[in-house]
Amino acid sequence: MEAKNLKLITEELNKYSNMVKEEEIQAMADVVKSANKIFLAGAGRSGLAARAFTNRLLHMGFDVHFVGEISCPPIKKGDLIVLGSGSGSTQSLIVMGKKAQGVGAKIATVTMFPEHAIGEMAEVIVKVPGATPKKGADEKDSAESIQPMGNLFEQMTWLVYDSIIMNLMADLGQSSEEMMERHTNLE
C-alpha cells in the first residue's frame, strides 16, 4: 500500500516548484560566491532549513556561520547574510538585517513576501510559494496547501537551498566527493 499523504505532499511540491525562478536561484548562488563570509539565519523550521544550507555551504568550502552559534564571528563589509523568513517580517531577522546593513554587508532572503520588511532590505530575493497563518488580513497565500501551517514553504525552502548548492557545484566544478572531504569526522 502506498503512503498516501507522502504522495500528496510530493505532488504539491512538484506543482509549486514551477513558481520558483531559476534566475533567482542563480542570483543567490552568485551572491554567495562573491561574499567574504556567509551568515545564515532563520527562526523555527525556516531556521532548520537554513542550518542545513549552512552545513552544505561548509561542505563546499565556504566560510559560513549560522547566526546565534557561539562560534559566529562579527559580520563585516563584504559579507553576506541570508535571512530565511516565510512572512518576511520576523522581528529578530529584521534586527539582524539592519545590523548587517549598518556595516555594509549584503542581504539576501528566501521568503513568500518579498514586499515585506526583510525583502525591502535584500539585494537578492528568492520568492518561494507557500501558505501561512502569519500573513496579513488583506494578504493572500501564494499557494494552497493540504499541509498544516507553513510546511509547504519550509519544504520548498529546503529544496531551494539544495538547488542553490547544485548550481554552486556546477559553477565551481565541485563534486560530491570533494564536498565529502569537508564533512565532519567527529560523528
C-alpha positions in Angstrom: 0.0 0.0 0.0 1.4 3.4 -1.0 2.0 6.2 1.5 -1.0 8.3 0.5 0.0 11.6 2.3 3.6 11.3 1.2 2.5 11.1 -2.4 0.1 14.1 -1.9 3.0 16.2 -0.4 5.4 15.4 -3.2 2.8 16.2 -5.8 2.2 19.5 -4.1 5.9 20.3 -4.0 6.2 19.4 -7.7 3.2 21.6 -8.6 4.6 24.7 -6.8 8.2 24.2 -7.7 7.3 25.7 -11.1 6.7 29.1 -9.3 10.4 29.4 -8.2 12.5 31.2 -10.8 15.9 29.8 -11.8 17.3 33.3 -12.3 16.6 34.0 -8.6 18.3 30.7 -7.5 21.3 31.6 -9.7 21.4 35.2 -8.3 21.6 33.7 -4.8 24.4 31.4 -5.9 26.3 34.4 -7.4 26.0 36.5 -4.3 27.2 33.6 -2.2 30.3 33.2 -4.4 31.2 36.8 -4.1 30.9 37.1 -0.3 33.8 37.0 2.1 31.9 35.3 4.8 28.3 34.0 4.7 25.9 34.2 7.6 22.5 32.4 7.7 19.6 33.0 10.0 16.0 31.8 10.3 13.5 31.2 13.1 11.7 28.0 13.8 11.5 25.5 11.0 12.8 28.0 8.5 15.8 28.2 10.7 16.3 24.4 10.5 16.3 24.6 6.7 18.9 27.5 6.9 21.0 25.4 9.2 21.1 22.6 6.6 22.1 25.1 3.9 24.8 26.4 6.3 26.1 22.8 6.5 26.2 22.3 2.7 27.9 25.6 2.2 30.6 24.4 4.7 30.9 21.2 2.7 31.6 23.4 -0.4 34.4 25.1 1.4 32.8 28.5 2.1 33.5 30.5 5.3 29.9 30.1 6.7 28.2 30.7 10.0 24.7 30.2 11.5 23.8 33.3 13.5 23.4 32.7 17.2 26.0 30.0 17.4 28.8 30.7 19.9 31.4 30.4 17.2 29.7 33.0 15.0 32.1 35.9 14.2 31.1 39.5 13.6 29.6 40.4 10.2 31.5 43.0 8.2 31.5 44.8 4.9 31.9 42.3 2.0 30.0 39.6 3.9 26.5 38.2 3.2 23.6 37.4 5.4 20.8 35.1 4.1 17.6 35.6 6.1 15.0 32.8 5.7 11.6 34.1 6.6 8.3 33.0 5.2 6.5 36.1 6.4 9.3 38.4 5.5 8.6 40.2 8.8 10.2 38.1 11.5 11.3 40.8 14.0 14.6 39.2 15.1 15.6 38.8 11.5 14.8 42.4 10.7 17.1 43.5 13.5 19.9 41.3 12.1 19.3 42.7 8.6 19.5 46.3 9.9 22.8 45.4 11.7 24.2 43.9 8.5 23.2 47.0 6.5 24.9 49.2 9.1 28.3 47.6 8.5 27.8 47.4 4.7 27.1 43.7 4.4 24.8 42.3 1.6 21.4 40.9 2.5 19.6 38.1 0.7 16.4 36.4 1.6 14.2 33.4 0.8 10.6 34.4 1.5 6.9 34.2 0.5 6.5 38.0 0.8 9.4 39.9 -0.8 7.5 43.2 -0.4 7.7 42.9 3.4 10.5 44.5 5.6 13.2 41.8 5.0 12.6 41.8 1.2 12.9 45.6 1.2 16.3 45.3 2.7 17.5 42.5 0.5 19.6 42.8 -2.7 18.8 39.2 -3.7 15.4 37.6 -3.2 14.2 34.1 -3.9 10.4 34.1 -3.8 9.1 30.7 -2.6 5.4 29.8 -2.8 3.6 28.8 0.3 0.7 29.2 2.7 1.0 30.7 6.2 -1.3 31.7 9.0 1.1 34.6 9.6 0.0 36.6 6.5 -1.7 39.9 7.0 -5.5 40.1 7.0 -5.6 41.6 3.5 -2.9 39.2 2.0 -3.3 36.0 0.1 -1.2 32.9 0.2 0.8 32.2 -3.0 -0.2 28.5 -2.8 -3.0 26.3 -1.5 -1.6 23.6 0.7 -3.1 20.4 2.1 -0.4 20.6 4.8 -0.6 22.4 8.1 0.8 25.8 8.9 3.9 26.7 7.0 5.0 23.2 5.9 4.9 23.8 2.2 7.1 26.9 2.5 9.6 25.2 4.8 9.9 22.2 2.5 10.2 24.3 -0.6 12.9 26.4 1.1 14.9 23.3 1.9 14.7 22.3 -1.7 15.6 25.8 -2.9 18.7 25.8 -0.8 19.6 22.4 -2.2 19.1 23.8 -5.7 21.5 26.7 -4.9 24.1 24.2 -3.8 23.7 22.2 -7.1 24.2 25.5 -9.0 27.2 26.3 -7.0 28.6 22.8 -7.6 28.3 23.3 -11.3 29.6 26.9 -11.2 32.7 25.9 -9.1 33.2 22.5 -10.7 32.9 20.7 -7.3 31.9 17.1 -6.9 30.1 15.4 -4.1 33.3 13.5 -3.4 35.2 16.8 -2.8 32.4 18.0 -0.6 32.6 14.8 1.4 36.2 15.6 2.2 35.0 18.6 4.2 32.3 16.5 6.0 32.8 16.2 9.8 34.7 13.2 11.0 33.6 13.6 14.6 30.3 11.8 14.3 
